[in-house]
Amino acid sequence: MVEQVPSRQSPVDDQAASDEAQLAALGYRSEFRRDMSLWANFSLGFTYLSPVVGIYTLFGFALATGGPPMVWSLVVVGVGQLLVALVFGEVVSQYPLAGGVYPWARRLWGRRWAWLTGWVYLIALLVTIASVAYGAGPYVSMLFGLDTTTGNTILCALALLVAATVINLGGTRVLAIAALIGFTTEILGALVVGGWLLISERHHGLGVLFDSFGAAGEGSYLAAFLAAGLIGIFQYYGFEACGDVAEEVPNPARRIPKAMRMTIYVGGFAATFVCLSLVLAVPDFAAVMSGADADPVSTVLGAAFGSAGSKVVLLVVLVSFLSCALSLQAAASRLTYSYARDKMLPASRLFSKVSVRLHVPPHALLLAAVVPALVVLASRISEDATARIVSFAVLGIYLGFQMVVLAALRARLKGWVPSGPFTLGRWGLAVNVLALLYGVAAIVNMVWPRTPDAPWYDNYLTLLSGVLVVGSGLVLLVTTRPYGRSNAPAGDAIPRNETTEDGVIV
């Protein structure tokens, strides 16, 4: 008789079984495929953060407002957002669920807090997708020699949204490949462009980084630096996207916290390097501050690379915009899916449906394309209207972040002890408090009125947009009770003897 040798599972099979067992213990069965590696997951966060998009978009404003020392805001904000990423790392390590901030808030606090967190963050993501697509329009026009008109900008933005949606509908593996291509293109572009500027177009020494060149005028330089520091605040987010696709990553409890930190380290370095090289390559700071040179990025790139070289740089910039929109759309669709899976949205059955063939939520992806397209089209009626809608974008993302950070701090004080593979140990409470303090300070800086000569509603536009979105969410929360149909686990991070009956807000 031949003895039968029991078959052994491969390490990959063992990991897949472990991942599914962990997900089942959290109350869910995944319909996604775990086709996203650590590097692809990091690339998703990196392309969402997109140092090229962020720096090129706000460089002229920041330099005109704060002078060369505005570069230091990237360091300050990078440290602050690293604290937030560490808190998120502890949460996602214990709760590696699709959707990011919504399921994290749900497990840390409860259904109502989670619903409001998801509402704020989803709106912020949708308008951010619109702002990225619209911001790409002028670069497309420059690349193809078109007039930079509102009509052309709208057409280019819609084309970018269509391209991002088609790629996302290809499935997790296609998304992972696209993210890796976007990361490779953007990091090489940042290093090559920045390196060439430092070699061939450097007009200043590092000493200018400590000279404001009179940017503050008669006022305090601190006020000018804080205003210019918006370039850093608008730059450092995207790392949470690594967690939005948690159910598409093998061994997510270990890999996603690492990918989040890598996003901050590598993305922060790339953004600072690009910004520094541009600062040292600007020939005339006075012209930028006076408004005579309103687009110093184009001035520098044109001088350094000429007409043909600038086209190549523009192509890299467009790949960065597309990758950024792609990552944002993926994050928004997974948040919508997670929301709907817990029956927290109207038409939840539709938005929680996952394609059997592609393993992506197609209707949630279409929502993340149609709503931004409508925002873009609104500029045909009024560019001011689009600007007012988009003004909420970054504020909403920071609000969503800090709602999770606050929920984590509350849960920690009520007895939550992070139990995932990644924890901060005895440093957890201190990091959590510092992350919250940083986030509140950044939000105050964003909403601070800085245009006293403008009408009051324009001076407080960002604050008003935040009040409108949060206020409307609270009204819906109270009047429609959208969380009432959901019986998925909530508030279970806190030991049972510390929670309310159903784990919701007390």
DRENVODREN-355754 format. One line per 8 residues: number of its first residue (from 1); their letters; for each residue x, y, z negated of C-alpha. Coordinates in nm, 2 decimals. Layout:
! DRENVODREN-355754
NUM	A	X Y Z  ... .
END
This chain:
! DRENVODREN-355754
1	MVEQVPSR	0.00 0.00 0.00  0.13 0.34 0.09  0.11 0.59 -0.19  -0.08 0.91 -0.09  0.12 1.22 -0.17  -0.11 1.51 -0.27  -0.08 1.80 -0.03  0.06 2.12 -0.16 .
9	QSPVDDQA	-0.06 2.47 -0.08  0.19 2.72 0.06  0.27 3.02 -0.15  0.06 3.23 0.09  -0.24 3.00 0.03  -0.18 3.02 -0.35  -0.17 3.40 -0.34  -0.48 3.42 -0.13 .
17	ASDEAQLA	-0.66 3.19 -0.37  -0.54 3.40 -0.67  -0.65 3.72 -0.50  -1.00 3.58 -0.43  -1.02 3.44 -0.79  -0.93 3.78 -0.93  -1.19 3.95 -0.71  -1.46 3.70 -0.81 .
25	ALGYRSEF	-1.37 3.77 -1.18  -1.45 4.13 -1.11  -1.79 4.04 -0.97  -1.73 4.05 -0.59  -1.67 3.84 -0.29  -1.46 4.01 -0.02  -1.56 4.02 0.34  -1.23 4.17 0.45 .
33	RRDMSLWA	-0.92 4.00 0.57  -0.60 4.06 0.38  -0.39 4.15 0.68  -0.22 4.46 0.54  0.14 4.42 0.41  0.31 4.64 0.15  0.47 4.85 0.42  0.15 4.89 0.61 .
41	NFSLGFTY	-0.03 4.99 0.30  0.24 5.24 0.22  0.23 5.37 0.58  -0.15 5.42 0.54  -0.09 5.65 0.24  0.21 5.82 0.41  0.01 5.91 0.72  -0.28 6.03 0.51 .
49	LSPVVGIY	-0.03 6.25 0.32  0.13 6.34 0.66  0.42 6.58 0.58  0.43 6.70 0.94  0.06 6.80 0.94  0.07 6.96 0.60  0.39 7.16 0.64  0.33 7.27 1.00 .
57	TLFGFALA	-0.02 7.39 0.91  0.06 7.60 0.61  0.42 7.70 0.66  0.36 8.04 0.80  0.11 8.13 0.52  0.34 8.01 0.24  0.65 8.18 0.37  0.47 8.51 0.43 .
65	TGGPPMVW	0.31 8.49 0.08  0.60 8.37 -0.14  0.91 8.39 0.07  1.17 8.11 0.09  1.14 8.00 -0.28  0.79 7.86 -0.19  0.99 7.54 -0.11  1.01 7.47 -0.48 .
73	SLVVVGVG	0.64 7.43 -0.51  0.67 7.10 -0.32  0.89 6.97 -0.60  0.66 7.10 -0.88  0.35 6.95 -0.72  0.53 6.63 -0.63  0.60 6.57 -1.00  0.25 6.65 -1.09 .
81	QLLVALVF	0.09 6.42 -0.84  0.34 6.15 -0.93  0.18 6.15 -1.28  -0.16 6.11 -1.12  -0.04 5.83 -0.90  0.10 5.65 -1.21  -0.25 5.67 -1.38  -0.41 5.54 -1.06 .
89	GEVVSQYP	-0.15 5.26 -1.04  -0.26 5.13 -1.38  -0.63 5.14 -1.28  -0.59 4.98 -0.94  -0.36 4.71 -1.09  -0.65 4.60 -1.31  -0.93 4.68 -1.07  -0.80 4.62 -0.71 .
97	LAGGVYPW	-1.14 4.69 -0.54  -1.22 4.85 -0.21  -1.33 5.22 -0.23  -1.07 5.37 -0.46  -1.19 5.64 -0.69  -1.55 5.53 -0.69  -1.50 5.17 -0.83  -1.23 5.30 -1.06 .
105	ARRLWGRR	-1.46 5.56 -1.21  -1.73 5.30 -1.24  -1.52 5.05 -1.44  -1.36 5.32 -1.66  -1.68 5.52 -1.74  -2.01 5.40 -1.59  -2.26 5.42 -1.31  -2.35 5.78 -1.33 .
113	WAWLTGWV	-2.00 5.92 -1.35  -1.90 5.69 -1.07  -2.19 5.80 -0.85  -2.09 6.17 -0.90  -1.72 6.10 -0.84  -1.80 5.91 -0.52  -2.03 6.20 -0.40  -1.77 6.46 -0.45 .
121	YLIALLVT	-1.49 6.26 -0.30  -1.68 6.13 0.00  -1.79 6.48 0.10  -1.43 6.60 0.06  -1.30 6.32 0.28  -1.55 6.38 0.55  -1.48 6.75 0.57  -1.10 6.68 0.55 .
129	IASVAYGA	-1.13 6.45 0.86  -1.31 6.74 1.04  -1.04 6.99 0.93  -0.75 6.76 1.05  -0.93 6.70 1.39  -1.00 7.07 1.44  -0.64 7.16 1.33  -0.51 6.93 1.60 .
137	GPYVSMLF	-0.69 7.12 1.88  -0.44 7.40 1.93  -0.15 7.16 1.94  -0.33 6.95 2.21  -0.39 7.27 2.41  -0.02 7.37 2.38  0.09 7.03 2.49  -0.12 7.02 2.80 .
145	GLDTTTGN	-0.10 7.40 2.88  -0.46 7.47 2.80  -0.60 7.80 2.67  -0.65 7.78 2.29  -1.02 7.86 2.30  -1.29 7.74 2.06  -1.44 7.52 2.33  -1.11 7.35 2.41 .
153	TILCALAL	-1.03 7.31 2.04  -1.37 7.14 1.99  -1.32 6.90 2.28  -0.97 6.81 2.16  -1.10 6.75 1.80  -1.38 6.53 1.93  -1.14 6.33 2.14  -0.91 6.27 1.84 .
161	LVAATVIN	-1.21 6.15 1.64  -1.31 5.91 1.91  -0.96 5.77 1.93  -0.93 5.72 1.55  -1.27 5.55 1.54  -1.18 5.31 1.82  -0.86 5.21 1.65  -1.03 5.17 1.31 .
169	LGGTRVLA	-1.30 4.95 1.47  -1.02 4.71 1.58  -0.99 4.57 1.23  -0.74 4.57 0.94  -0.45 4.43 1.15  -0.49 4.70 1.41  -0.52 4.97 1.14  -0.20 4.83 0.98 .
177	IAALIGFT	-0.01 4.84 1.31  -0.13 5.19 1.39  -0.03 5.31 1.04  0.32 5.16 1.08  0.35 5.33 1.42  0.23 5.66 1.28  0.47 5.63 0.99  0.77 5.54 1.21 .
185	TEILGALV	0.69 5.82 1.45  0.64 6.08 1.18  0.94 6.00 0.96  1.17 5.98 1.26  1.03 6.30 1.40  1.07 6.48 1.07  1.43 6.36 1.03  1.53 6.43 1.39 .
193	VGGWLLIS	1.36 6.77 1.41  1.47 6.88 1.06  1.83 6.75 1.12  1.86 6.93 1.45  1.73 7.26 1.30  1.99 7.23 1.02  2.27 7.16 1.28  2.18 7.40 1.56 .
201	ERHHGLGV	1.94 7.67 1.43  2.04 7.73 1.07  2.05 8.11 1.01  2.07 8.11 0.63  2.25 7.95 0.34  2.08 7.77 0.05  2.09 8.10 -0.15  1.78 8.22 0.02 .
209	LFDSFGAA	1.58 7.96 -0.17  1.62 8.19 -0.48  1.55 8.52 -0.30  1.19 8.63 -0.25  1.28 8.90 0.00  1.02 9.13 -0.15  0.73 8.89 -0.10  0.56 9.00 -0.42 .
217	GEGSYLAA	0.56 9.37 -0.33  0.49 9.57 -0.65  0.33 9.28 -0.83  0.45 8.97 -1.02  0.64 8.71 -0.82  0.47 8.44 -1.02  0.14 8.53 -0.87  0.29 8.52 -0.52 .
225	FLAAGLIG	0.46 8.19 -0.59  0.14 8.03 -0.72  -0.05 8.15 -0.40  0.23 8.02 -0.18  0.23 7.70 -0.38  -0.09 7.60 -0.21  0.14 7.44 0.06  0.24 7.19 -0.21 .
233	IFQYYGFE	-0.11 7.14 -0.34  -0.25 7.08 0.01  0.04 6.84 0.08  0.05 6.58 -0.19  -0.26 6.36 -0.16  -0.31 6.05 0.03  -0.15 5.80 -0.20  -0.50 5.70 -0.33 .
241	ACGDVAEE	-0.58 5.57 0.03  -0.35 5.28 -0.06  -0.61 5.17 -0.31  -0.91 5.23 -0.08  -0.82 4.92 0.11  -0.73 4.71 -0.19  -0.93 4.41 -0.07  -0.73 4.40 0.26 .
249	VPNPARRI	-0.39 4.37 0.09  -0.24 4.04 -0.05  -0.14 4.06 -0.41  -0.29 4.41 -0.44  -0.25 4.44 -0.82  0.13 4.46 -0.78  0.17 4.60 -0.43  -0.07 4.89 -0.43 .
257	PKAMRMTI	0.08 5.07 -0.74  0.42 5.04 -0.57  0.29 5.17 -0.23  0.14 5.47 -0.41  0.47 5.56 -0.57  0.65 5.50 -0.24  0.40 5.75 -0.07  0.50 6.02 -0.32 .
265	YVGGFAAT	0.87 5.95 -0.30  0.91 5.92 0.08  0.63 6.16 0.17  0.76 6.42 -0.07  1.11 6.39 0.06  1.00 6.42 0.42  0.78 6.72 0.35  1.05 6.90 0.15 .
273	FVCLSLVL	1.31 6.82 0.42  1.09 6.96 0.70  1.00 7.27 0.50  1.36 7.34 0.40  1.49 7.30 0.76  1.22 7.54 0.89  1.30 7.80 0.62  1.67 7.80 0.70 .
281	AVPDFAAV	1.59 7.82 1.07  1.36 8.13 1.05  1.57 8.41 1.20  1.37 8.70 1.04  1.18 8.66 0.71  1.07 9.03 0.73  0.89 8.96 1.06  0.70 8.67 0.91 .
289	MSGADADP	0.60 8.86 0.59  0.48 9.16 0.79  0.28 8.95 1.03  0.49 9.04 1.33  0.58 8.67 1.36  0.24 8.50 1.28  0.35 8.15 1.39  0.71 8.10 1.27 .
297	VSTVLGAA	0.69 7.72 1.34  0.63 7.77 1.71  0.90 8.04 1.71  1.16 7.81 1.55  1.07 7.51 1.76  1.07 7.71 2.08  1.42 7.85 2.01  1.56 7.51 1.90 .
305	FGSAGSKV	1.42 7.28 2.16  1.31 7.49 2.46  1.00 7.43 2.66  1.07 7.06 2.74  1.19 6.97 2.39  0.90 7.15 2.23  0.66 6.92 2.43  0.82 6.62 2.27 .
313	VLLVVLVS	0.80 6.77 1.93  0.43 6.85 2.00  0.37 6.49 2.09  0.51 6.38 1.76  0.29 6.63 1.58  -0.02 6.50 1.77  0.07 6.14 1.67  0.09 6.27 1.31 .
321	FLSCALSL	-0.26 6.43 1.34  -0.41 6.12 1.48  -0.25 5.90 1.22  -0.37 6.13 0.95  -0.73 6.13 1.08  -0.71 5.75 1.12  -0.61 5.70 0.75  -0.87 5.95 0.63 .
329	QAAASRLT	-1.14 5.77 0.82  -1.04 5.43 0.69  -1.05 5.57 0.33  -1.39 5.73 0.38  -1.54 5.41 0.54  -1.41 5.19 0.25  -1.55 5.43 -0.01  -1.89 5.44 0.17 .
337	YSYARDKM	-1.89 5.06 0.19  -1.80 5.02 -0.18  -2.07 5.27 -0.27  -2.33 5.09 -0.06  -2.22 4.74 -0.18  -2.33 4.84 -0.53  -2.66 4.98 -0.39  -2.57 5.33 -0.48 .
345	LPASRLFS	-2.66 5.49 -0.14  -2.97 5.52 0.08  -2.95 5.26 0.36  -2.71 5.06 0.14  -2.77 4.74 0.34  -2.66 4.91 0.66  -2.35 5.08 0.52  -2.24 4.77 0.33 .
353	KVSVRLHV	-2.26 4.55 0.64  -1.92 4.41 0.75  -1.86 4.29 1.10  -1.81 3.91 1.10  -1.57 3.93 1.39  -1.37 4.24 1.31  -1.40 4.23 0.92  -1.46 4.61 0.90 .
361	PPHALLLA	-1.77 4.81 0.80  -1.88 4.95 1.14  -2.17 5.16 1.02  -1.96 5.32 0.75  -1.69 5.39 1.00  -1.94 5.56 1.23  -2.06 5.78 0.94  -1.69 5.88 0.90 .
369	AVVPALVV	-1.69 5.99 1.26  -2.03 6.14 1.32  -2.03 6.37 1.01  -1.69 6.52 1.09  -1.79 6.56 1.45  -2.10 6.76 1.34  -1.88 6.98 1.12  -1.64 7.04 1.42 .
377	LASRISED	-1.94 7.12 1.65  -2.06 7.38 1.40  -1.77 7.60 1.50  -1.95 7.65 1.83  -2.22 7.83 1.64  -1.99 8.00 1.39  -1.62 7.95 1.32  -1.68 8.11 0.98 .
385	ATARIVSF	-1.94 7.84 0.90  -1.68 7.57 0.97  -1.42 7.75 0.76  -1.66 7.77 0.47  -1.74 7.40 0.49  -1.38 7.29 0.52  -1.28 7.52 0.23  -1.41 7.25 0.00 .
393	AVLGIYLG	-1.18 6.98 0.14  -0.88 6.98 -0.08  -1.06 7.11 -0.39  -1.30 6.81 -0.36  -1.02 6.57 -0.33  -0.85 6.71 -0.64  -1.18 6.71 -0.83  -1.23 6.34 -0.74 .
401	FQMVVLAA	-0.88 6.26 -0.86  -0.93 6.44 -1.19  -1.27 6.28 -1.25  -1.08 5.94 -1.25  -0.79 6.08 -1.46  -1.04 6.21 -1.72  -1.23 5.88 -1.71  -0.91 5.69 -1.77 .
409	LRARLKGW	-0.82 5.92 -2.06  -1.16 5.88 -2.22  -1.15 5.50 -2.18  -0.80 5.49 -2.32  -0.91 5.69 -2.63  -1.20 5.45 -2.67  -0.98 5.14 -2.67  -0.90 5.06 -2.31 .
417	VPSGPFTL	-0.56 4.89 -2.27  -0.46 4.85 -1.91  -0.42 4.48 -1.84  -0.30 4.47 -1.48  0.06 4.37 -1.38  0.15 4.74 -1.36  0.12 4.93 -1.68  0.29 5.24 -1.84 .
425	GRWGLAVN	0.30 5.08 -2.18  0.35 5.33 -2.46  0.39 5.61 -2.21  0.04 5.57 -2.08  -0.14 5.82 -2.30  0.12 6.09 -2.25  0.13 6.05 -1.87  -0.25 6.05 -1.86 .
433	VLALLYGV	-0.27 6.38 -2.06  0.00 6.54 -1.85  -0.17 6.43 -1.53  -0.50 6.58 -1.64  -0.33 6.91 -1.74  -0.15 6.93 -1.41  -0.48 6.86 -1.22  -0.67 7.12 -1.40 .
441	AAIVNMVW	-0.40 7.38 -1.34  -0.39 7.29 -0.97  -0.77 7.33 -0.94  -0.76 7.67 -1.11  -0.48 7.78 -0.87  -0.69 7.67 -0.57  -1.01 7.86 -0.68  -0.83 8.17 -0.81 .
449	PRTPDAPW	-0.96 8.48 -0.63  -0.68 8.65 -0.43  -0.86 8.88 -0.18  -1.00 9.16 -0.39  -1.08 9.37 -0.08  -1.30 9.09 0.07  -1.67 9.05 -0.01  -1.71 8.87 -0.34 .
457	YDNYLTLL	-1.85 8.55 -0.18  -1.54 8.52 0.04  -1.31 8.59 -0.26  -1.48 8.30 -0.45  -1.55 8.08 -0.15  -1.36 7.78 -0.26  -1.51 7.79 -0.61  -1.86 7.84 -0.47 .
465	SGVLVVGS	-1.82 7.54 -0.24  -1.71 7.33 -0.54  -2.01 7.45 -0.75  -2.24 7.38 -0.46  -2.12 7.02 -0.40  -2.10 6.93 -0.76  -2.43 7.10 -0.84  -2.62 6.93 -0.56 .
473	GLVLLVTT	-2.48 6.60 -0.67  -2.60 6.66 -1.03  -2.95 6.75 -0.90  -2.96 6.43 -0.69  -2.83 6.23 -0.98  -3.11 6.35 -1.21  -3.40 6.36 -0.97  -3.34 6.05 -0.76 .
481	RPYGRSNA	-3.15 5.83 -1.00  -2.95 5.66 -0.72  -2.76 5.45 -0.96  -3.08 5.28 -1.09  -3.09 4.99 -0.84  -2.73 4.89 -0.91  -2.65 4.61 -1.14  -2.28 4.56 -1.06 .
489	PAGDAIPR	-2.04 4.57 -1.35  -1.97 4.92 -1.50  -1.80 5.07 -1.80  -1.63 4.74 -1.88  -1.28 4.88 -1.92  -1.38 4.99 -2.27  -1.41 4.71 -2.52  -1.77 4.61 -2.56 .
497	NETTEDGV	-1.81 4.73 -2.91  -1.73 5.08 -2.79  -1.97 5.11 -2.49  -2.33 5.20 -2.46  -2.58 4.94 -2.37  -2.51 4.95 -2.00  -2.17 5.12 -2.00  -2.30 5.45 -1.86 .
505	IV	-2.23 5.81 -1.97  -2.31 5.89 -2.34 .
END
